[in-house]
Amino acid sequence: MDGSEVQQHCGVIAIVGAPNAGKSTLVNALVGQKVAITSPKAQTTRTRVMGVAIEGDAQMVLVDTPGIFQPKRRLDRAMVQAAWGGAQGADLIALVVDGKAGLGAKMEPIVGALAARPEKKWLILNKVDIAIKEKLLVHTQRLYEQLDIAETFFVSAATGDGLPELKTAFARAMPEGPWHFPEDQVSDATDRMLAAEITREQLYHQLHAELPYAAAVDTEKYSERDDGSVEIHQQILVGRASQRAIVLGKGGQRLKEIGSKARAELASLLGVKVHLYLHVKVKEDWEDDRFIYRDIGLDWVE
């Protein structure tokens, strides 16, 4: 796009909230394609993921952050640090609240921390399609009493209700300035990182109740073959041998299914044939491995 013809606008919007508020689903819907993985499992998003949305002459850099919660372990602390880091210096912070679950103890530290932040704050009540309308108004009133909220929107990221209005409002709020990304770029994630996330998403979708939250996917090799197809080797890290058995499934069938679904989605997203090779490794202390944190995009925290 030629900036001399149209005055461009561009800004950063930090999407914050508690785990499972629907932040990643919202970002994907606003971008118009998948840039962040989703699952019903809380704390699915672990790192900052930037999605790039365009509306008219405005480019919006949407920073999808991990859900903010009370950290207990090193991994938790790294995720919460990533979440608040994603909000640093944003043009506005969009607080996403699960309209069905509402407010509670898990929201208190988020609201308390937001109250002290200087950035402009918008409230987005999500999941309005399944929420009780009267309770939405109660949640809104309580948050208005605690935070300086500039705008409020009622949306359903899953169904699309209210999203066109939200996207238009976001675009209007962006400051004047050149776009940060090319017009055809939708995320800052590398293909290597995306590959690991897509496989991890399949783990959560297929083993939701059985697999503990503490599993990781490490892309060991990502290379392009002469025919243009991509070869990917990944290891799935779990903490115990019993978890390895769950991921493998009877006769290795569960792992095959995880690989098949992940391969198909990656081929669709990358636009090329994908050769995906998975193996499962028991690594009891993977959460204390600096290199794993680097590979999955988190800062090491003491």
SERO-4910 file (N, C-alpha, C, O; in steps of 0.05 Angstrom, whole numbers):
BEGIN
 pado doro    nc1    nc2    nc3   cac1   cac2   cac3    cc1    cc2    cc3    oc1    oc2    oc3
  Met    A     17    -24      0      0      0      0     18     25      0     37     26     15
  Asp    A     11     45    -16     27     69    -18     18     89      3     -4    100      2
  Gly    A     36     94     22     30    112     44     24    141     35     12    156     50
  Ser    A     34    148     11     29    176      1      0    180     -8     -9    202     -9
  Glu    A    -13    158    -14    -41    160    -23    -61    159      0    -81    174      0
  Val    A    -55    142     20    -73    139     43    -57    143     68    -36    131     72
  Gln    A    -67    159     86    -54    163    112    -57    138    129    -79    131    136
  Gln    A    -35    125    135    -37    100    149    -39    104    179    -30    124    190
  His    A    -51     84    192    -52     84    222    -42     56    231    -47     36    217
  Cys    A    -29     55    253    -19     30    263    -15     32    293     -6     52    303
  Gly    A    -21     10    307    -17     10    336    -18    -18    347    -23    -38    333
  Val    A    -11    -20    373     -9    -46    386    -31    -48    407    -36    -30    423
  Ile    A    -46    -70    406    -67    -76    425    -60   -101    440    -57   -122    429
  Ala    A    -57    -99    466    -51   -122    483    -77   -135    492    -95   -121    504
  Ile    A    -80   -160    487   -104   -175    495    -98   -191    520    -82   -210    520
  Val    A   -109   -182    543   -103   -195    568   -128   -205    582   -150   -198    574
  Gly    A   -124   -222    601   -147   -233    616   -139   -259    631   -116   -267    630
  Ala    A   -159   -271    643   -154   -296    657   -152   -319    638   -161   -316    615
  Pro    A   -142   -342    646   -142   -366    628   -170   -373    619   -189   -370    635
  Asn    A   -172   -381    594   -198   -390    583   -218   -369    578   -242   -375    576
  Ala    A   -210   -344    577   -229   -322    572   -236   -321    542   -256   -308    534
  Gly    A   -220   -334    525   -226   -334    496   -208   -315    481   -215   -306    459
  Lys    A   -185   -308    493   -167   -288    480   -157   -297    453   -158   -282    433
  Ser    A   -148   -322    451   -136   -332    426   -158   -334    405   -153   -328    381
  Thr    A   -181   -343    412   -203   -345    393   -210   -318    382   -216   -314    359
  Leu    A   -210   -298    400   -215   -270    392   -194   -260    372   -201   -248    352
  Val    A   -169   -264    378   -147   -255    361   -149   -268    333   -147   -255    313
  Asn    A   -154   -295    333   -156   -309    307   -179   -298    291   -177   -294    267
  Ala    A   -202   -292    304   -225   -282    290   -220   -254    279   -229   -248    256
  Leu    A   -206   -237    293   -201   -210    284   -180   -210    261   -182   -194    242
  Val    A   -161   -228    263   -141   -230    241   -153   -242    216   -146   -235    194
  Gly    A   -172   -261    220   -185   -274    197   -173   -301    191   -182   -314    171
  Gln    A   -154   -310    206   -143   -337    203   -128   -344    229   -122   -327    245
  Lys    A   -121   -369    231   -109   -379    256    -80   -368    259    -64   -373    241
  Val    A    -75   -355    281    -47   -347    288    -40   -357    316    -17   -359    324
  Ala    A    -61   -365    332    -57   -375    359    -73   -400    363    -96   -402    353
  Ile    A    -62   -419    377    -76   -444    381    -97   -440    403    -94   -423    421
  Thr    A   -118   -457    402   -139   -455    422   -146   -483    432   -142   -503    417
  Ser    A   -157   -485    456   -167   -510    466   -184   -504    491   -181   -482    502
  Pro    A   -201   -522    499   -216   -517    524   -199   -517    549   -208   -509    570
  Lys    A   -174   -527    546   -156   -529    569   -145   -501    577   -136   -486    559
  Ala    A   -147   -494    602   -137   -468    611   -107   -466    606    -93   -487    607
  Gln    A    -97   -442    602    -69   -437    599    -57   -450    574    -34   -459    574
  Thr    A    -73   -452    553    -63   -463    528    -42   -445    516    -21   -454    507
  Thr    A    -47   -419    515    -27   -400    505     -5   -396    525    -10   -390    549
  Arg    A     20   -400    517     43   -398    535     60   -374    530     72   -363    548
  Thr    A     61   -365    505     79   -343    498     63   -320    485     40   -324    478
  Arg    A     76   -298    482     64   -276    468     62   -283    438     82   -292    426
  Val    A     39   -280    427     35   -285    398     23   -260    386      3   -250    395
  Met    A     36   -250    365     26   -226    352     10   -234    327     20   -248    310
  Gly    A    -15   -224    326    -31   -227    303    -35   -200    290    -37   -180    304
  Val    A    -35   -199    264    -37   -173    250    -64   -172    235    -70   -188    218
  Ala    A    -80   -152    243   -106   -148    230   -107   -121    216    -94   -102    224
  Ile    A   -122   -120    194   -123    -96    178   -153    -88    174   -170   -105    168
  Glu    A   -158    -63    178   -185    -52    173   -181    -25    160   -173     -6    173
  Gly    A   -188    -22    135   -184      3    120   -155     10    119   -138     -5    111
  Asp    A   -149     35    129   -121     44    128   -106     38    154    -84     47    159
  Ala    A   -119     22    172   -108     17    199    -98    -12    201   -111    -31    193
  Gln    A    -73    -14    211    -62    -41    218    -61    -43    248    -51    -26    262
  Met    A    -72    -65    258    -73    -70    287    -56    -94    294    -60   -116    284
  Val    A    -36    -89    311    -18   -111    320    -30   -121    346    -28   -108    367
  Leu    A    -43   -145    345    -57   -156    368    -38   -175    382    -29   -195    371
  Val    A    -32   -168    407    -13   -185    422    -30   -203    440    -41   -195    460
  Asp    A    -32   -229    432    -46   -249    447    -28   -258    469     -7   -270    464
  Thr    A    -36   -254    494    -19   -260    517    -29   -285    532    -52   -292    530
  Pro    A    -11   -299    546    -20   -321    563    -39   -311    584    -39   -287    591
  Gly    A    -57   -328    592    -76   -320    613    -61   -313    639    -41   -326    646
  Ile    A    -70   -292    653    -56   -284    677    -69   -297    701    -93   -297    705
  Phe    A    -52   -310    717    -62   -326    740    -41   -325    762    -19   -314    758
  Gln    A    -46   -337    785    -27   -338    806     -6   -359    800    -13   -383    801
  Pro    A     19   -351    794     39   -371    786     49   -388    810     53   -377    832
  Lys    A     52   -414    805     62   -432    826     89   -444    819    105   -449    837
  Arg    A     95   -447    793    119   -460    784    135   -441    765    125   -420    758
  Arg    A    159   -449    758    175   -433    740    161   -428    714    161   -405    704
  Leu    A    149   -448    703    135   -445    677    112   -425    680    108   -407    663
  Asp    A     98   -427    702     76   -407    707     87   -379    709     75   -361    697
  Arg    A    109   -375    723    120   -348    726    129   -337    699    125   -313    694
  Ala    A    141   -354    683    150   -345    656    126   -337    639    128   -318    624
  Met    A    104   -352    641     80   -345    625     67   -319    634     60   -303    618
  Val    A     65   -315    660     53   -290    671     71   -266    663     61   -245    657
  Gln    A     97   -270    665    116   -249    657    113   -242    628    114   -219    620
  Ala    A    108   -263    611    104   -258    582     78   -243    578     77   -226    560
  Ala    A     58   -249    594     32   -235    591     35   -205    596     26   -189    580
  Trp    A     47   -198    619     49   -170    625     70   -156    607     67   -133    602
  Gly    A     90   -171    598    109   -160    579     95   -153    553    103   -133    540
  Gly    A     75   -169    545     61   -163    520     44   -138    522     37   -126    502
  Ala    A     37   -130    547     21   -106    550     38    -81    552     28    -58    550
  Gln    A     64    -84    555     82    -61    559     82    -43    535     87    -51    513
  Gly    A     75    -18    540     76      2    518     55     -1    497     58     12    476
  Ala    A     34    -16    501     13    -19    481     -3      7    479     -4     23    498
  Asp    A    -14     11    455    -31     35    452    -57     32    467    -69     52    476
  Leu    A    -66      8    471    -88      3    489    -88    -26    498    -77    -44    484
  Ile    A    -99    -30    522   -101    -57    533   -131    -65    532   -148    -51    542
  Ala    A   -136    -88    519   -163    -99    518   -165   -121    539   -153   -142    536
  Leu    A   -181   -116    559   -186   -137    580   -209   -154    571   -232   -145    569
  Val    A   -203   -180    566   -224   -198    558   -234   -214    582   -218   -226    596
  Val    A   -260   -213    586   -272   -226    609   -292   -247    598   -308   -241    581
  Asp    A   -290   -271    610   -309   -292    603   -336   -284    614   -341   -285    638
  Gly    A   -355   -277    596   -381   -267    605   -397   -288    619   -415   -281    635
  Lys    A   -392   -313    614   -407   -335    627   -395   -341    655   -410   -343    674
  Ala    A   -368   -343    657   -356   -349    682   -356   -324    701   -358   -327    725
  Gly    A   -354   -300    688   -356   -276    704   -331   -270    720   -309   -278    712
  Leu    A   -334   -254    741   -312   -246    758   -309   -264    782   -329   -277    790
  Gly    A   -286   -264    793   -281   -281    816   -253   -277    826   -240   -257    819
  Ala    A   -244   -296    843   -217   -292    855   -195   -291    833   -176   -276    837
  Lys    A   -199   -305    811   -178   -305    791   -175   -278    776   -154   -272    765
  Met    A   -196   -262    778   -195   -236    765   -183   -214    782   -174   -193    772
  Glu    A   -183   -218    808   -174   -197    827   -146   -187    822   -142   -163    820
  Pro    A   -126   -206    819    -99   -195    814    -96   -181    787    -79   -163    785
  Ile    A   -112   -190    767   -110   -177    741   -121   -149    743   -108   -130    733
  Val    A   -144   -146    755   -157   -119    758   -139   -101    775   -136    -77    768
  Gly    A   -127   -112    796   -110    -96    813    -85    -86    798    -77    -63    801
  Ala    A    -74   -103    782    -50    -95    767    -57    -76    745    -42    -57    739
  Leu    A    -80    -80    732    -88    -62    710    -94    -34    721    -89    -14    707
  Ala    A   -105    -32    745   -112     -6    756    -88     13    757    -91     37    756
  Ala    A    -64      1    760    -40     18    763    -26     23    737     -6     38    736
  Arg    A    -37     12    715    -23     16    689    -33     41    675    -57     47    677
  Pro    A    -15     54    660    -23     80    648    -37     76    621    -50     95    611
  Glu    A    -35     53    608    -47     49    582    -77     52    582    -90     47    602
  Lys    A    -88     60    559   -117     62    556   -129     34    558   -117     15    547
  Lys    A   -152     31    571   -163      4    576   -191      2    564   -208     19    568
  Trp    A   -195    -20    549   -222    -27    539   -230    -53    552   -214    -70    557
  Leu    A   -256    -56    556   -267    -80    567   -282    -95    545   -299    -84    531
  Ile    A   -275   -121    542   -289   -138    523   -301   -161    537   -287   -179    547
  Leu    A   -328   -161    539   -342   -184    552   -347   -204    530   -363   -199    511
  Asn    A   -334   -227    532   -335   -248    512   -356   -270    519   -365   -271    542
  Lys    A   -362   -287    500   -381   -309    504   -409   -300    511   -423   -313    527
  Val    A   -417   -277    500   -444   -267    506   -466   -285    496   -489   -283    504
  Asp    A   -459   -302    477   -479   -321    466   -488   -341    486   -510   -353    484
  Ile    A   -471   -347    507   -478   -367    527   -480   -355    555   -483   -369    574
  Ala    A   -478   -329    556   -478   -316    583   -507   -306    589   -523   -302    572
  Ile    A   -511   -302    615   -537   -291    625   -534   -260    623   -517   -248    635
  Lys    A   -552   -248    607   -549   -220    601   -549   -202    626   -533   -183    627
  Glu    A   -565   -208    646   -566   -191    670   -539   -191    684   -530   -171    695
  Lys    A   -526   -215    683   -500   -217    697   -478   -202    682   -459   -192    695
  Leu    A   -481   -200    656   -461   -184    641   -461   -155    650   -439   -143    653
  Leu    A   -484   -144    656   -486   -117    665   -474   -113    693   -463    -93    699
  Val    A   -478   -134    709   -467   -133    736   -436   -134    735   -423   -118    749
  His    A   -425   -152    718   -396   -153    714   -385   -126    705   -365   -116    715
  Thr    A   -399   -114    686   -391    -89    674   -390    -67    696   -370    -52    698
  Gln    A   -411    -65    712   -413    -45    733   -390    -48    753   -378    -29    761
  Arg    A   -385    -73    761   -364    -78    781   -336    -70    770   -320    -58    785
  Leu    A   -331    -75    745   -305    -68    733   -303    -38    729   -281    -27    732
  Tyr    A   -325    -25    722   -325      4    720   -318     18    746   -306     39    747
  Glu    A   -325      5    768   -319     16    795   -290     14    802   -280     28    819
  Gln    A   -276     -6    789   -248    -11    796   -228     -1    776   -205      3    782
  Leu    A   -237      2    751   -218     10    729   -228     34    714   -252     38    712
  Asp    A   -210     48    702   -216     70    684   -220     59    656   -200     57    641
  Ile    A   -244     51    649   -249     37    624   -260     57    604   -280     71    609
  Ala    A   -246     58    581   -254     78    560   -277     68    543   -294     84    535
  Glu    A   -277     42    536   -298     31    518   -305      3    528   -289    -11    541
  Thr    A   -330     -5    523   -339    -32    529   -353    -45    505   -368    -32    491
  Phe    A   -347    -71    501   -358    -85    479   -368   -112    488   -355   -125    505
  Phe    A   -391   -121    477   -402   -147    483   -399   -164    458   -411   -157    438
  Val    A   -384   -185    459   -379   -201    435   -380   -231    440   -381   -240    463
  Ser    A   -380   -246    419   -375   -275    420   -354   -281    399   -360   -280    375
  Ala    A   -330   -286    408   -309   -292    390   -315   -318    374   -306   -321    352
  Ala    A   -329   -336    387   -335   -362    374   -356   -359    351   -353   -372    331
  Thr    A   -376   -342    355   -397   -339    335   -393   -315    317   -404   -314    295
  Gly    A   -376   -296    326   -372   -272    310   -390   -249    318   -387   -227    307
  Asp    A   -408   -253    337   -426   -231    345   -409   -208    356   -392   -211    374
  Gly    A   -415   -184    346   -402   -160    356   -374   -155    346   -362   -134    352
  Leu    A   -362   -174    331   -334   -171    323   -330   -149    302   -310   -134    303
  Pro    A   -348   -146    282   -344   -125    262   -343    -97    275   -326    -80    268
  Glu    A   -360    -93    295   -361    -67    309   -335    -63    325   -324    -41    326
  Leu    A   -326    -85    338   -302    -83    354   -278    -77    337   -261    -60    343
  Lys    A   -276    -91    314   -253    -87    296   -253    -58    285   -231    -46    283
  Thr    A   -276    -48    278   -278    -20    268   -269      0    290   -255     19    284
  Ala    A   -277     -5    314   -270     12    336   -240     11    342   -227     32    347
  Phe    A   -229    -13    342   -200    -16    345   -185      0    324   -166     15    330
  Ala    A   -194     -2    299   -181     12    276   -182     42    281   -162     56    276
  Arg    A   -204     52    289   -207     81    294   -189     91    317   -181    114    317
  Ala    A   -182     73    335   -166     81    358   -136     80    353   -120     89    370
  Met    A   -128     70    330   -100     68    324    -88     95    316   -100    110    301
  Pro    A    -64    101    327    -52    127    321    -41    128    292    -37    107    279
  Glu    A    -37    152    282    -25    155    255      3    144    255     18    148    274
  Gly    A     10    131    233     38    121    231     39     98    211     18     86    204
  Pro    A     63     92    201     66     71    181     60     44    193     64     39    216
  Trp    A     51     25    176     46     -2    184     72    -15    193     93    -10    182
  His    A     70    -33    213     93    -47    224    100    -71    207    123    -80    207
  Phe    A     80    -83    194     84   -108    179     74   -105    150     57    -88    145
  Pro    A     85   -121    132     74   -122    105     45   -129    105     35   -142    123
  Glu    A     31   -121     84      2   -125     83     -6   -155     84    -28   -161     94
  Asp    A     11   -173     74      3   -201     74     14   -217     97     11   -241     98
  Gln    A     25   -204    117     36   -218    141     15   -218    163      4   -197    170
  Val    A      9   -241    174    -13   -243    194     -2   -249    222    -17   -248    241
  Ser    A     24   -255    224     35   -262    251     65   -258    250     78   -257    229
  Asp    A     77   -256    275    106   -255    277    118   -282    283    142   -285    285
  Ala    A    101   -302    286    110   -329    292    125   -341    268    116   -339    246
  Thr    A    147   -355    273    161   -369    252    146   -394    245    131   -404    262
  Asp    A    151   -405    222    138   -430    214    147   -452    234    131   -470    240
  Arg    A    171   -451    243    181   -471    262    165   -470    288    157   -491    299
  Met    A    160   -446    298    144   -443    323    115   -451    318    103   -464    335
  Leu    A    104   -444    295     77   -451    288     73   -481    288     53   -492    297
  Ala    A     93   -495    277     92   -524    275     89   -537    303     73   -555    307
  Ala    A    106   -527    322    105   -538    349     78   -532    362     67   -549    376
  Glu    A     67   -508    357     42   -500    370     18   -517    359      1   -525    374
  Ile    A     19   -522    333     -3   -538    321     -4   -566    332    -25   -577    337
  Thr    A     20   -578    335     21   -605    347     12   -604    376     -2   -622    385
  Arg    A     20   -583    391     12   -581    419    -19   -578    421    -31   -588    440
  Glu    A    -30   -563    402    -59   -560    402    -73   -587    399    -93   -592    412
  Gln    A    -62   -604    381    -74   -630    377    -72   -648    402    -90   -663    408
  Leu    A    -50   -645    416    -47   -659    442    -70   -652    461    -82   -669    473
  Tyr    A    -75   -626    462    -96   -617    481   -124   -626    471   -141   -634    487
  His    A   -128   -624    445   -155   -631    434   -161   -661    438   -183   -668    444
  Gln    A   -140   -677    434   -145   -706    435   -141   -719    462   -152   -741    467
  Leu    A   -127   -706    480   -121   -717    506   -128   -698    528   -115   -697    549
  His    A   -149   -683    524   -156   -660    542   -157   -668    571   -143   -656    587
  Ala    A   -172   -689    578   -174   -696    606   -151   -713    616   -144   -713    639
  Glu    A   -138   -728    597   -117   -747    605    -90   -734    608    -74   -742    625
  Leu    A    -84   -715    591    -56   -705    590    -53   -681    609    -69   -662    607
  Pro    A    -33   -682    626    -29   -658    643    -21   -634    627    -11   -636    605
  Tyr    A    -25   -611    639    -19   -586    627     11   -584    620     19   -572    601
  Ala    A     28   -597    637     56   -595    633     67   -615    612     80   -635    618
  Ala    A     62   -609    587     74   -623    565     83   -602    545     72   -580    544
  Ala    A    104   -608    531    115   -588    512    122   -602    486    126   -626    485
  Val    A    123   -586    464    131   -597    438    155   -581    429    154   -556    427
  Asp    A    176   -595    423    201   -583    414    207   -590    385    210   -614    379
  Thr    A    208   -571    367    214   -576    339    245   -579    336    259   -559    338
  Glu    A    254   -603    333    283   -608    331    294   -602    304    317   -593    301
  Lys    A    278   -607    283    288   -602    256    265   -591    239    243   -601    240
  Tyr    A    270   -571    223    251   -560    204    266   -553    179    282   -534    179
  Ser    A    261   -567    157    277   -563    133    259   -566    108    239   -580    109
  Glu    A    267   -552     87    252   -554     62    265   -573     43    290   -572     39
  Arg    A    250   -591     32    261   -611     13    263   -598    -15    251   -577    -20
  Asp    A    277   -612    -32    281   -602    -59    255   -598    -75    253   -581    -92
  Asp    A    235   -615    -68    209   -613    -82    191   -591    -71    168   -589    -79
  Gly    A    201   -576    -51    185   -554    -40    169   -562    -15    159   -545     -1
  Ser    A    168   -588     -9    154   -597     15    171   -592     39    195   -586     37
  Val    A    159   -594     63    173   -588     88    175   -613    105    156   -628    107
  Glu    A    199   -617    116    203   -640    134    207   -630    163    223   -612    168
  Ile    A    190   -640    181    191   -630    209    194   -654    228    179   -674    226
  His    A    213   -652    245    217   -672    266    212   -658    293    224   -638    300
  Gln    A    194   -670    309    188   -659    335    189   -680    357    183   -703    353
  Gln    A    196   -671    381    193   -688    404    173   -677    423    172   -653    429
  Ile    A    156   -694    433    135   -687    453    147   -694    480    153   -717    485
  Leu    A    150   -674    497    162   -678    523    141   -681    544    123   -664    547
  Val    A    142   -702    560    124   -707    582    141   -713    607    164   -719    605
  Gly    A    128   -711    630    142   -714    655    145   -742    665    164   -748    681
  Arg    A    127   -760    657    128   -787    668    123   -808    646    111   -802    626
  Ala    A    132   -833    651    129   -855    632     99   -861    628     91   -868    606
  Ser    A     83   -857    648     54   -862    645     42   -842    626     23   -849    611
  Gln    A     52   -818    625     42   -798    607     50   -805    578     36   -800    559
  Arg    A     74   -816    575     84   -824    549     65   -845    537     58   -845    514
  Ala    A     57   -864    555     38   -885    546     12   -873    536      0   -883    517
  Ile    A      2   -852    550    -23   -839    543    -21   -826    515    -38   -829    498
  Val    A      2   -812    510      6   -799    485      8   -819    462     -2   -815    440
  Leu    A     23   -841    467     26   -861    446      0   -875    440     -6   -879    416
  Gly    A    -16   -882    461    -40   -897    456    -34   -926    450    -11   -934    446
  Lys    A    -55   -942    448    -52   -970    442    -39   -975    414    -50   -966    394
  Gly    A    -17   -988    414     -3   -993    389      6   -968    374     11   -968    350
  Gly    A      9   -946    389     18   -921    377     -3   -906    362      3   -887    348
  Gln    A    -29   -915    364    -50   -904    348    -56   -875    355    -62   -859    337
  Arg    A    -55   -868    381    -61   -840    388    -41   -821    377    -48   -800    367
  Leu    A    -15   -828    378      5   -811    367      2   -808    337      7   -786    326
  Lys    A     -5   -829    324    -10   -828    295    -32   -809    288    -31   -793    269
  Glu    A    -54   -809    304    -76   -791    300    -69   -762    305    -77   -744    290
  Ile    A    -53   -758    326    -44   -731    332    -27   -721    309    -30   -698    300
  Gly    A     -9   -737    299      8   -730    277     -7   -725    251     -1   -706    236
  Ser    A    -27   -742    246    -43   -739    222    -58   -713    221    -58   -698    201
  Lys    A    -71   -706    244    -87   -681    245    -68   -656    244    -74   -637    230
  Ala    A    -46   -658    258    -27   -635    258    -15   -631    230    -12   -609    221
  Arg    A     -8   -653    217      3   -652    190    -16   -639    170     -8   -622    154
  Ala    A    -41   -647    172    -62   -636    154    -65   -606    158    -68   -591    139
  Glu    A    -66   -598    183    -70   -569    189    -45   -553    180    -48   -531    169
  Leu    A    -22   -564    185      3   -550    177      5   -547    147     13   -526    137
  Ala    A     -3   -568    133     -2   -567    104    -21   -545     93    -15   -531     74
  Ser    A    -44   -542    107    -64   -522     99    -53   -494    105    -56   -476     88
  Leu    A    -41   -490    128    -31   -464    137     -6   -456    121     -3   -432    114
  Leu    A     12   -475    115     37   -469    101     34   -469     71     50   -458     56
  Gly    A     13   -483     61      9   -484     32     27   -503     17     30   -501     -7
  Val    A     40   -522     32     57   -542     20     53   -569     33     40   -571     54
  Lys    A     63   -590     20     61   -617     32     80   -618     56    102   -607     56
  Val    A     71   -631     77     86   -632    102     92   -661    110     74   -678    109
  His    A    117   -667    116    125   -693    127    131   -689    156    151   -676    163
  Leu    A    114   -699    174    116   -694    202    124   -720    217    110   -740    214
  Tyr    A    145   -719    232    155   -742    247    155   -735    277    168   -716    286
  Leu    A    139   -750    293    136   -745    321    148   -768    338    145   -791    330
  His    A    161   -761    360    167   -781    380    163   -770    408    164   -745    411
  Val    A    158   -787    427    151   -779    454    174   -785    472    185   -807    473
  Lys    A    182   -765    488    206   -768    506    198   -761    534    184   -741    539
  Val    A    206   -779    553    201   -773    581    225   -756    591    248   -765    590
  Lys    A    219   -732    601    239   -714    611    228   -702    636    214   -681    635
  Glu    A    233   -714    659    220   -706    684    224   -677    691    206   -664    701
  Asp    A    247   -666    684    253   -638    692    253   -618    669    267   -599    669
  Trp    A    236   -624    649    236   -606    626    229   -577    633    238   -558    619
  Glu    A    213   -574    654    205   -546    662    229   -531    674    226   -507    678
  Asp    A    251   -544    679    275   -531    689    298   -530    669    321   -527    676
  Asp    A    291   -533    643    311   -534    622    310   -507    607    291   -501    593
  Arg    A    331   -491    610    332   -465    597    328   -466    567    315   -449    555
  Phe    A    339   -487    554    337   -489    525    309   -494    515    301   -485    494
  Ile    A    293   -509    531    265   -513    524    250   -486    524    234   -481    507
  Tyr    A    255   -470    545    242   -444    547    249   -427    522    231   -414    510
  Arg    A    274   -427    515    283   -412    491    268   -422    466    258   -406    450
  Asp    A    266   -448    463    253   -459    439    223   -454    438    213   -450    416
  Ile    A    210   -452    461    181   -447    460    175   -417    463    152   -410    464
  Gly    A    196   -401    464    192   -372    463    187   -358    489    175   -336    490
  Leu    A    196   -370    512    192   -358    538    219   -349    549    240   -362    544
  Asp    A    219   -328    565    243   -319    579    246   -337    604    227   -346    616
  Trp    A    271   -343    610    278   -358    634    274   -340    659    285   -318    659
  Val    A    260   -349    679    256   -334    704    266   -350    727    261   -375    729
  Glu    A    279   -337    745    288   -351    770    266   -354    790    270   -365    811
***
